[in-house]
Amino acid sequence: MAKKKIKKVLIVDDCPNDTLLVTGLLERSFRSKIHTVNSIKEAKVMLLSERFDIVTLDGRLPCLLTGGFGHRLVPLIKENQSTDCKIIMISGERQYLDAGIEIGAHAAISKYDIQESIKLNHLFQLVPHVSIT
């Protein structure tokens, strides 16, 4: 039997509790190697130096360099990662989720709605071209 591919994931979030929640849900969903960063600056370094299958972004993560928020990383991800890399916005505020989707994120999940957050377990079946194998 062929081994299932390990998904390489980058979680970008400045809240340790949210990072733990997302990490736990992803680890239960499929085999993964998870990297976490808590700033836009750290995320840019990782995104420019490594390849990821999935990137989750805290939509409201402040970016002191540009004055924007986490969703502003979406174009950088699209330019520097494989077209197969899936981008998932995670935020408690709808406006940041919508902003991420508008500029190319593949999915958005509210971190404060537990039922919706649990969708992470099944989300990758909903995002085109991602299979959990």
C-alpha positions as CSV (number, residue, x, y, z in Angstrom):
1,M,0.0,0.0,0.0
2,A,1.4,3.4,-0.9
3,K,2.1,5.9,1.8
4,K,-0.1,8.9,2.1
5,K,1.7,12.1,1.2
6,I,2.6,14.4,4.1
7,K,1.1,17.8,3.6
8,K,3.4,20.7,4.4
9,V,1.5,23.4,6.2
10,L,2.3,27.0,7.3
11,I,0.1,28.5,10.0
12,V,0.4,32.3,10.3
13,D,-1.2,33.5,13.5
14,D,-0.2,35.7,16.4
15,C,-2.5,34.1,18.9
16,P,-1.0,31.0,20.5
17,N,-4.4,29.5,21.4
18,D,-5.6,29.8,17.8
19,T,-2.4,28.3,16.5
20,L,-2.9,25.3,18.8
21,L,-6.5,24.9,17.7
22,V,-5.7,25.0,14.0
23,T,-2.6,22.7,14.5
24,G,-4.7,20.2,16.4
25,L,-7.5,20.2,13.8
26,L,-5.1,19.8,10.9
27,E,-3.1,17.0,12.6
28,R,-6.3,15.1,13.1
29,S,-7.4,15.6,9.5
30,F,-4.3,14.2,7.6
31,R,-0.6,13.5,7.9
32,S,1.1,16.9,8.0
33,K,4.3,18.7,8.8
34,I,3.2,22.0,10.4
35,H,5.3,25.1,10.6
36,T,4.0,28.1,12.6
37,V,5.0,31.7,12.6
38,N,3.4,34.6,14.5
39,S,4.2,37.6,12.3
40,I,3.9,38.8,8.7
41,K,7.7,39.3,8.6
42,E,8.4,35.6,9.7
43,A,5.7,34.4,7.2
44,K,7.4,36.3,4.3
45,V,10.7,34.6,5.1
46,M,9.1,31.2,5.2
47,L,7.0,31.8,2.0
48,L,10.1,32.9,0.1
49,S,12.3,30.1,1.2
50,E,10.1,27.0,1.4
51,R,7.2,25.4,-0.5
52,F,3.9,24.6,1.3
53,D,0.8,22.6,0.3
54,I,-1.5,24.7,2.6
55,V,-1.2,28.1,4.2
56,T,-3.6,29.3,6.9
57,L,-3.6,33.1,7.6
58,D,-5.0,35.0,10.5
59,G,-6.9,37.6,8.5
60,R,-6.4,40.3,11.2
61,L,-2.8,39.7,11.9
62,P,-1.3,43.2,11.9
63,C,1.4,44.0,9.4
64,L,3.4,46.9,10.8
65,L,5.5,47.1,7.6
66,T,2.6,47.9,5.2
67,G,-0.1,49.0,7.7
68,G,-2.3,46.2,6.4
69,F,-3.5,42.8,7.8
70,G,-2.8,39.1,7.2
71,H,-4.9,38.9,4.0
72,R,-2.3,41.1,2.3
73,L,-0.1,38.0,2.2
74,V,-2.4,36.3,-0.3
75,P,-0.7,37.8,-3.4
76,L,2.8,37.0,-2.1
77,I,1.7,33.4,-1.6
78,K,0.1,33.2,-5.1
79,E,3.3,34.6,-6.7
80,N,5.8,32.4,-4.8
81,Q,4.1,29.1,-4.1
82,S,2.9,26.4,-6.3
83,T,-0.5,26.9,-7.9
84,D,-1.6,23.8,-5.9
85,C,-0.9,25.6,-2.6
86,K,-4.3,26.3,-0.9
87,I,-4.8,29.5,1.1
88,I,-7.2,29.5,4.0
89,M,-8.2,32.7,5.8
90,I,-9.1,32.4,9.5
91,S,-10.5,35.3,11.4
92,G,-13.2,36.3,13.8
93,E,-14.2,39.3,11.6
94,R,-16.1,38.7,8.4
95,Q,-14.5,41.7,6.7
96,Y,-11.0,40.1,6.8
97,L,-12.3,36.8,5.6
98,D,-14.1,38.5,2.7
99,A,-11.0,40.5,1.9
100,G,-8.9,37.4,1.6
101,I,-11.4,35.6,-0.6
102,E,-11.7,38.7,-2.9
103,I,-7.9,38.6,-3.5
104,G,-7.6,34.9,-4.1
105,A,-7.8,32.8,-0.9
106,H,-9.4,29.5,-1.5
107,A,-11.5,29.3,1.7
108,A,-12.4,31.3,4.8
109,I,-13.3,30.1,8.3
110,S,-14.5,32.1,11.3
111,K,-12.4,31.3,14.3
112,Y,-15.1,32.1,16.8
113,D,-17.8,29.8,15.4
114,I,-16.8,26.4,16.6
115,Q,-19.0,24.5,14.1
116,E,-17.4,26.4,11.3
117,S,-13.9,25.9,12.7
118,I,-14.5,22.2,12.7
119,K,-14.9,22.4,9.0
120,L,-11.1,22.3,8.8
121,N,-11.5,18.6,9.2
122,H,-13.4,18.4,6.0
123,L,-12.4,21.6,4.2
124,F,-9.8,20.0,2.0
125,Q,-12.4,17.9,0.3
126,L,-14.2,21.1,-0.6
127,V,-11.3,23.0,-2.0
128,P,-10.7,22.1,-5.6
129,H,-7.6,19.9,-6.5
130,V,-6.8,19.0,-2.9
131,S,-7.2,15.5,-1.9
132,I,-6.4,13.9,1.5
133,T,-4.3,10.9,0.5
